[in-house]
Amino acid sequence: MWKKFFRKKDISYPIRAVSSEEVKNAVRAYSKTLPSNVPLKVLINEDSTINFELLTPFLKAFPDRNYYMSKETYEIFEEEDKHLALAVDKVQKAVDQYVDLKKDLPIIDYDPYRKVSYFKLEQLNLITDRPEIDFYITGEEYLITRKKPQ
């Protein structure tokens, strides 16, 4: 696992339980320090884990477990929801590609909730397998969400 203490610039941070709300607040604080030309994706490792080396100065600790972040929507997930982070990235990329290709949204025809049509994404080989959860397209930059609109 992790070393007992994480050292950065001669500062030791303890390993402790860190809530998802603390992680979100640390990400917000960190994002305010980034130059405008540096994307928040610098926080996300290849395996979608959050790089806590960059966040420990804001948390004053090193989390005792992994957290995951979507590279596409920057949504934060706990360990047990890692599959959601991966699904969000896969579907968001496919939706973006579909919009670029078709100049239309890949939603189920006549669906008032703008539910993503996995069939339309499959037709263009943008996804190869369907996630077991539903996604909906928001009005904001065509981002996807798991929350069904009301």
VOPAGU-2260 file (C-alpha; in pm, 1 decimal, decimal comma):
REM VOPAGU-2260
SITE   aa  ch    i         X         Y         Z
SITE  MET   A    0       0,0       0,0       0,0
SITE  TRP   A    1     119,8     352,4      71,5
SITE  LYS   A    2     408,2     456,4     288,2
SITE  LYS   A    3     319,2     569,6     636,7
SITE  PHE   A    4     376,5     931,0     542,0
SITE  PHE   A    5     391,1    1102,9     208,2
SITE  ARG   A    6     677,0    1353,3     176,9
SITE  LYS   A    7     674,9    1654,0     -49,7
SITE  LYS   A    8     923,9    1934,6     -18,7
SITE  ASP   A    9    1017,7    1824,9     334,4
SITE  ILE   A   10     656,7    1829,8     448,7
SITE  SER   A   11     508,8    1505,5     579,8
SITE  TYR   A   12     139,1    1438,3     540,0
SITE  PRO   A   13     -37,1    1164,6     733,3
SITE  ILE   A   14    -245,1     898,6     566,4
SITE  ARG   A   15    -607,8     920,9     679,5
SITE  ALA   A   16    -965,3     872,3     568,0
SITE  VAL   A   17   -1061,3    1156,2     336,6
SITE  SER   A   18   -1423,8    1218,0     236,8
SITE  SER   A   19   -1532,5    1271,4    -121,9
SITE  GLU   A   20   -1642,5    1622,4     -22,7
SITE  GLU   A   21   -1288,7    1697,1      99,0
SITE  VAL   A   22   -1150,2    1567,3    -229,7
SITE  LYS   A   23   -1393,3    1785,5    -427,8
SITE  ASN   A   24   -1295,9    2091,3    -225,0
SITE  ALA   A   25    -925,2    2016,7    -274,3
SITE  VAL   A   26    -977,6    1977,2    -650,3
SITE  ARG   A   27   -1159,6    2313,2    -661,1
SITE  ALA   A   28    -880,5    2481,3    -465,0
SITE  TYR   A   29    -613,1    2320,5    -683,5
SITE  SER   A   30    -791,8    2423,6   -1004,0
SITE  LYS   A   31    -777,4    2787,4    -894,3
SITE  THR   A   32    -396,7    2764,4    -884,2
SITE  LEU   A   33    -364,5    2630,2   -1238,9
SITE  PRO   A   34    -263,5    2860,5   -1523,0
SITE  SER   A   35    -547,2    2906,0   -1772,9
SITE  ASN   A   36    -366,9    2696,8   -2036,2
SITE  VAL   A   37    -329,2    2391,8   -1807,7
SITE  PRO   A   38    -630,6    2158,1   -1801,1
SITE  LEU   A   39    -755,3    1993,3   -1484,3
SITE  LYS   A   40    -672,0    1659,4   -1648,7
SITE  VAL   A   41    -320,3    1692,9   -1504,0
SITE  LEU   A   42    -476,2    1560,1   -1182,8
SITE  ILE   A   43    -586,9    1234,4   -1344,3
SITE  ASN   A   44    -356,3     935,4   -1380,4
SITE  GLU   A   45    -378,1     693,0   -1674,2
SITE  ASP   A   46    -592,3     452,1   -1470,6
SITE  SER   A   47    -835,9     736,9   -1382,3
SITE  THR   A   48    -712,3     761,7   -1023,3
SITE  ILE   A   49    -658,4    1109,1    -885,8
SITE  ASN   A   50    -295,4    1211,3    -845,7
SITE  PHE   A   51    -293,1    1302,4    -478,5
SITE  GLU   A   52      68,1    1416,3    -489,7
SITE  LEU   A   53     -74,8    1739,6    -630,8
SITE  LEU   A   54    -362,9    1762,1    -382,0
SITE  THR   A   55    -193,7    1681,1     -51,0
SITE  PRO   A   56    -104,8    2045,3      19,0
SITE  PHE   A   57    -477,6    2123,7       5,5
SITE  LEU   A   58    -590,6    1815,2     198,3
SITE  LYS   A   59    -305,8    1823,1     450,4
SITE  ALA   A   60    -320,3    1444,8     424,8
SITE  PHE   A   61    -286,6    1156,4     187,0
SITE  PRO   A   62    -609,5     954,9     139,0
SITE  ASP   A   63    -614,7     598,7     264,1
SITE  ARG   A   64    -794,5     487,1     -52,9
SITE  ASN   A   65    -816,6     574,4    -418,8
SITE  TYR   A   66   -1058,5     816,3    -575,2
SITE  TYR   A   67   -1130,7     828,8    -946,3
SITE  MET   A   68   -1208,9    1117,2   -1176,3
SITE  SER   A   69   -1366,2    1125,7   -1519,1
SITE  LYS   A   70   -1123,9    1267,6   -1772,7
SITE  GLU   A   71   -1416,4    1400,0   -1972,1
SITE  THR   A   72   -1650,5    1551,0   -1712,4
SITE  TYR   A   73   -1420,0    1578,9   -1406,7
SITE  GLU   A   74   -1677,8    1402,7   -1191,7
SITE  ILE   A   75   -1523,3    1237,8    -883,9
SITE  PHE   A   76   -1596,6     878,3    -784,1
SITE  GLU   A   77   -1512,5     664,0    -484,6
SITE  GLU   A   78   -1336,2     328,7    -515,9
SITE  GLU   A   79   -1656,8     123,9    -541,5
SITE  ASP   A   80   -1776,1     342,5    -832,6
SITE  LYS   A   81   -1462,6     318,3   -1043,8
SITE  HIS   A   82   -1667,3     150,8   -1317,3
SITE  LEU   A   83   -1880,8     465,7   -1340,5
SITE  ALA   A   84   -1577,1     685,9   -1403,9
SITE  LEU   A   85   -1473,0     457,4   -1688,2
SITE  ALA   A   86   -1826,3     439,2   -1831,5
SITE  VAL   A   87   -1868,5     818,1   -1818,6
SITE  ASP   A   88   -1543,5     865,8   -2011,3
SITE  LYS   A   89   -1632,3     604,2   -2271,1
SITE  VAL   A   90   -1983,2     735,5   -2334,5
SITE  GLN   A   91   -1886,0    1104,2   -2324,9
SITE  LYS   A   92   -1613,4    1047,5   -2586,5
SITE  ALA   A   93   -1858,5     856,6   -2804,0
SITE  VAL   A   94   -2123,2    1130,8   -2771,4
SITE  ASP   A   95   -1866,8    1397,2   -2866,4
SITE  GLN   A   96   -1756,0    1196,9   -3170,1
SITE  TYR   A   97   -2116,9    1136,1   -3274,2
SITE  VAL   A   98   -2196,6    1507,3   -3256,8
SITE  ASP   A   99   -1883,8    1585,8   -3462,8
SITE  LEU   A  100   -1978,1    1329,8   -3727,2
SITE  LYS   A  101   -2355,9    1368,1   -3745,9
SITE  LYS   A  102   -2407,0    1725,0   -3620,2
SITE  ASP   A  103   -2688,5    1580,4   -3410,8
SITE  LEU   A  104   -2731,2    1434,5   -3063,7
SITE  PRO   A  105   -2724,6    1056,2   -3017,1
SITE  ILE   A  106   -3048,6    1045,0   -2821,9
SITE  ILE   A  107   -3340,5     807,6   -2841,9
SITE  ASP   A  108   -3582,8     954,6   -3094,9
SITE  TYR   A  109   -3856,5    1165,8   -2936,7
SITE  ASP   A  110   -3723,2    1108,7   -2584,8
SITE  PRO   A  111   -3806,3    1420,7   -2380,4
SITE  TYR   A  112   -3528,3    1335,5   -2131,8
SITE  ARG   A  113   -3255,1    1321,1   -2400,6
SITE  LYS   A  114   -3149,1     969,1   -2303,9
SITE  VAL   A  115   -2832,6     855,5   -2484,8
SITE  SER   A  116   -2904,6     600,7   -2755,5
SITE  TYR   A  117   -2642,0     330,3   -2730,2
SITE  PHE   A  118   -2781,8     188,7   -3054,3
SITE  LYS   A  119   -2688,0     507,9   -3243,9
SITE  LEU   A  120   -2338,6     502,8   -3094,1
SITE  GLU   A  121   -2298,1     135,2   -3185,0
SITE  GLN   A  122   -2408,9     201,3   -3544,0
SITE  LEU   A  123   -2103,3     422,3   -3591,7
SITE  ASN   A  124   -1876,6     185,7   -3394,3
SITE  LEU   A  125   -1823,1     452,0   -3129,1
SITE  ILE   A  126   -1890,4     200,1   -2850,8
SITE  THR   A  127   -1857,1    -176,3   -2857,6
SITE  ASP   A  128   -2046,8    -262,2   -2541,2
SITE  ARG   A  129   -2329,4     -90,7   -2360,6
SITE  PRO   A  130   -2289,6      34,8   -2004,7
SITE  GLU   A  131   -2546,3    -102,9   -1761,9
SITE  ILE   A  132   -2654,3     247,5   -1664,1
SITE  ASP   A  133   -2846,0     513,6   -1849,9
SITE  PHE   A  134   -2698,6     847,7   -1943,5
SITE  TYR   A  135   -2875,3    1167,3   -2044,5
SITE  ILE   A  136   -2740,0    1462,9   -2237,8
SITE  THR   A  137   -2751,1    1798,1   -2060,9
SITE  GLY   A  138   -2797,6    2132,8   -2228,9
SITE  GLU   A  139   -2449,1    2235,9   -2118,7
SITE  GLU   A  140   -2193,2    2157,9   -2389,8
SITE  TYR   A  141   -2362,7    1822,0   -2449,7
SITE  LEU   A  142   -2221,1    1674,3   -2130,9
SITE  ILE   A  143   -2368,6    1347,8   -2010,8
SITE  THR   A  144   -2517,2    1285,6   -1670,8
SITE  ARG   A  145   -2658,4     987,3   -1484,7
SITE  LYS   A  146   -2936,3    1200,8   -1339,5
SITE  LYS   A  147   -3262,6    1175,5   -1527,4
SITE  PRO   A  148   -3398,9    1525,2   -1594,3
SITE  GLN   A  149   -3727,2    1613,4   -1429,1
